[in-house]
Amino acid sequence: MGNCFSSSRDPDKDNSDRIGNPNIDAVVSPTSPVPTPPPDPIRPVPQIPDANVPSAKIFVALYDYDARTDEDLSFRKGEHLEILNDTQGDWWLARSKRTRKEGYIPSNYVAKLKSIEAEPWYFRKIKRIEAEKKLLLPENDHGAFLIRDSESRHNDYSLSVRDGDTVKHYRIRQLDEGGFFIARRTTFRNLQDLVEHYSKDADGLCVNLCKPCVQNNCKW
């Protein structure tokens, strides 16, 4: 069974056999810098999309973006975008599902709909200490959480959860045949199912998962 582990131990130390250990060290909330979207990719020369481009793919915006040229497309975080041409490097031709306008967008500002990258609780490769800083910001309450890539094990993840004024961490391990688990007795097809389960029932965790960690976006 999984177990919370304190910030004084090695990053992402295996905890799968000891969920619910109350002996957890508190983490003091330091000041955290406001997170910003990734830098813009190198802009290509706009080209007319090829007639043989596959049918449109739906992506979701991870950040707000305001057009900087006449060829660009403005969009807001959470907006759905049809990708019409992704063959021009890091700038893709897209159509907004909301406004029906077309233009080029930076590919690192979007993620495929229903992918883990599109989930508000997935924070990619941030470190353990950074996860603690974010979760202890005043915008986040008891039960706020995020999932991040494991610092020590490839293809594994870590779940970080705010429990009062402390942050506790759980290793999420991946099965060889696919799927994920914190405690071996309960496995899940994907991380979305895992989050849904522990949102309804703590099931050995220190607290039910409530809202994803708040992250303030940079204003352009």
C-alpha positions as CSV (number, residue, x, y, z in Angstrom):
1,M,0.0,0.0,0.0
2,G,1.2,3.6,-0.7
3,N,2.4,5.9,2.0
4,C,3.0,9.6,2.5
5,F,6.7,10.4,2.8
6,S,8.2,13.5,4.3
7,S,10.3,16.2,2.6
8,S,13.4,15.0,4.5
9,R,13.6,11.7,2.7
10,D,15.0,11.0,-0.7
11,P,12.8,12.2,-3.7
12,D,10.0,9.8,-4.5
13,K,11.2,7.0,-2.2
14,D,9.0,3.9,-2.6
15,N,5.9,4.0,-0.4
16,S,3.7,1.4,-1.9
17,D,3.5,-0.8,1.2
18,R,2.7,1.8,3.9
19,I,-0.3,4.1,3.1
20,G,-1.5,6.1,6.1
21,N,1.7,6.5,8.2
22,P,0.9,9.5,10.4
23,N,4.6,10.3,11.1
24,I,5.0,12.9,8.4
25,D,7.2,16.0,8.7
26,A,5.6,19.3,8.0
27,V,6.7,21.4,5.1
28,V,7.0,25.2,5.7
29,S,5.5,27.3,2.9
30,P,8.2,29.5,1.2
31,T,7.6,32.2,-1.4
32,S,7.0,30.7,-4.8
33,P,7.5,32.6,-8.1
34,V,4.6,33.0,-10.4
35,P,4.8,30.2,-13.1
36,T,4.9,31.3,-16.7
37,P,4.0,29.6,-20.0
38,P,6.9,28.0,-22.0
39,P,8.9,30.3,-24.4
40,D,7.6,30.6,-27.9
41,P,9.0,28.2,-30.4
42,I,10.8,29.5,-33.5
43,R,8.2,30.8,-36.0
44,P,8.2,29.2,-39.5
45,V,7.3,31.0,-42.7
46,P,3.5,30.6,-43.1
47,Q,2.5,28.1,-45.8
48,I,-0.8,27.0,-47.3
49,P,-1.8,23.6,-45.8
50,D,-1.4,20.6,-47.9
51,A,-4.6,19.1,-49.2
52,N,-3.5,15.7,-48.0
53,V,-3.2,16.7,-44.3
54,P,-5.2,14.2,-42.1
55,S,-8.5,15.2,-40.6
56,A,-8.4,17.9,-37.9
57,K,-7.3,16.9,-34.4
58,I,-8.7,18.6,-31.3
59,F,-6.3,20.1,-28.8
60,V,-6.9,22.2,-25.7
61,A,-5.1,25.4,-24.8
62,L,-2.9,25.2,-21.7
63,Y,-2.3,29.0,-21.6
64,D,-3.8,32.2,-22.9
65,Y,-2.1,33.5,-26.1
66,D,-2.6,36.9,-27.8
67,A,-1.7,37.1,-31.5
68,R,1.5,38.9,-32.3
69,T,1.2,38.9,-36.1
70,D,-1.6,39.0,-38.6
71,E,-1.1,35.2,-39.2
72,D,-1.4,34.3,-35.5
73,L,-4.6,33.1,-33.7
74,S,-5.5,34.4,-30.3
75,F,-7.0,31.9,-27.8
76,R,-7.7,31.5,-24.1
77,K,-6.7,28.8,-21.7
78,G,-9.1,25.8,-21.9
79,E,-10.3,26.7,-25.4
80,H,-10.6,23.8,-27.9
81,L,-8.7,24.2,-31.2
82,E,-8.8,22.1,-34.4
83,I,-5.3,21.5,-35.7
84,L,-5.4,21.9,-39.5
85,N,-1.7,21.6,-40.2
86,D,1.1,20.5,-37.9
87,T,3.8,20.0,-40.5
88,Q,5.3,23.5,-40.3
89,G,7.6,22.9,-37.3
90,D,6.6,24.3,-33.9
91,W,3.9,26.6,-35.2
92,W,0.7,24.9,-36.2
93,L,-2.3,26.1,-38.3
94,A,-5.4,25.9,-36.2
95,R,-9.1,26.9,-36.0
96,S,-10.8,28.0,-32.8
97,K,-13.9,25.9,-32.1
98,R,-15.3,28.9,-30.2
99,T,-14.6,31.8,-32.7
100,R,-14.1,29.7,-35.9
101,K,-11.1,31.9,-36.7
102,E,-7.9,30.4,-38.2
103,G,-4.3,31.2,-37.6
104,Y,-0.9,29.9,-36.4
105,I,-0.5,28.9,-32.8
106,P,2.7,27.9,-30.7
107,S,2.5,24.1,-30.4
108,N,3.9,24.1,-26.8
109,Y,0.8,26.1,-25.6
110,V,-1.6,23.3,-26.4
111,A,-2.1,19.6,-25.6
112,K,-4.2,16.9,-27.2
113,L,-7.7,16.7,-25.8
114,K,-8.2,14.0,-23.1
115,S,-4.4,13.5,-22.9
116,I,-2.6,13.6,-19.5
117,E,-0.9,16.8,-20.7
118,A,-4.3,18.5,-21.0
119,E,-5.2,17.7,-17.4
120,P,-5.0,20.7,-15.0
121,W,-3.5,18.5,-12.3
122,Y,-0.5,17.4,-14.4
123,F,2.6,19.5,-13.8
124,R,5.1,17.5,-15.9
125,K,8.7,17.5,-14.7
126,I,8.6,19.9,-11.7
127,K,10.7,18.9,-8.7
128,R,9.4,17.8,-5.3
129,I,10.4,21.0,-3.6
130,E,8.7,23.1,-6.3
131,A,5.5,21.0,-5.9
132,E,5.5,21.8,-2.2
133,K,6.0,25.5,-2.8
134,K,3.1,25.6,-5.3
135,L,0.7,23.6,-3.1
136,L,1.4,25.7,0.0
137,L,0.5,28.9,-1.8
138,P,-2.6,30.6,-0.2
139,E,-4.6,30.0,-3.3
140,N,-4.6,26.3,-2.6
141,D,-6.7,24.7,0.2
142,H,-6.6,21.4,2.1
143,G,-6.8,18.5,-0.4
144,A,-5.2,20.4,-3.3
145,F,-3.1,18.1,-5.4
146,L,-0.9,17.7,-8.5
147,I,0.7,14.8,-10.3
148,R,4.3,15.1,-11.6
149,D,6.9,13.0,-13.3
150,S,8.9,10.9,-10.9
151,E,12.4,12.3,-10.3
152,S,13.9,8.9,-9.7
153,R,12.0,6.4,-11.8
154,H,11.3,6.7,-15.6
155,N,7.7,6.2,-16.5
156,D,6.5,6.5,-12.9
157,Y,4.7,9.5,-11.4
158,S,4.4,11.2,-8.0
159,L,1.2,12.4,-6.4
160,S,1.7,15.5,-4.2
161,V,-1.2,16.4,-1.8
162,R,-1.7,19.3,0.5
163,D,-2.8,18.1,4.0
164,G,-3.3,21.2,6.1
165,D,0.0,23.1,6.3
166,T,2.0,20.1,5.0
167,V,2.5,18.4,1.7
168,K,2.6,14.7,1.4
169,H,3.8,12.6,-1.6
170,Y,2.9,9.2,-3.0
171,R,4.6,7.1,-5.7
172,I,2.4,6.2,-8.6
173,R,3.8,3.1,-10.2
174,Q,3.1,1.8,-13.7
175,L,2.3,-1.8,-14.4
176,D,4.2,-3.7,-17.1
177,E,0.9,-4.6,-18.8
178,G,-0.3,-1.0,-18.6
179,G,-2.2,0.8,-15.9
180,F,-1.2,2.5,-12.6
181,F,-1.4,2.0,-8.9
182,I,-0.4,3.5,-5.5
183,A,-1.5,0.5,-3.5
184,R,-1.2,-2.8,-5.4
185,R,-4.7,-3.9,-4.3
186,T,-6.2,-1.1,-6.4
187,T,-5.1,-0.6,-10.0
188,F,-6.3,1.8,-12.7
189,R,-6.4,1.9,-16.5
190,N,-5.0,5.5,-16.5
191,L,-4.2,8.4,-14.3
192,Q,-7.6,10.0,-14.9
193,D,-9.3,7.0,-13.3
194,L,-6.8,7.1,-10.4
195,V,-7.6,10.7,-9.7
196,E,-11.4,10.1,-9.9
197,H,-11.1,7.2,-7.4
198,Y,-9.1,9.1,-4.8
199,S,-11.3,12.2,-5.2
200,K,-14.3,10.1,-4.1
201,D,-12.5,8.0,-1.4
202,A,-9.1,8.7,0.3
203,D,-8.7,4.9,0.5
204,G,-5.6,5.1,2.6
205,L,-4.3,8.5,1.4
206,C,-4.0,11.3,4.0
207,V,-7.0,13.1,2.5
208,N,-9.4,12.9,-0.5
209,L,-8.1,14.7,-3.6
210,C,-10.1,17.9,-4.0
211,K,-9.1,20.6,-6.5
212,P,-6.0,20.6,-8.7
213,C,-3.2,22.9,-7.6
214,V,-3.8,26.5,-8.7
215,Q,-1.3,27.9,-11.0
216,N,-1.4,31.6,-12.0
217,N,-0.5,32.3,-15.6
218,C,1.6,35.0,-16.9
219,K,-0.3,38.0,-18.3
220,W,1.0,39.1,-21.7
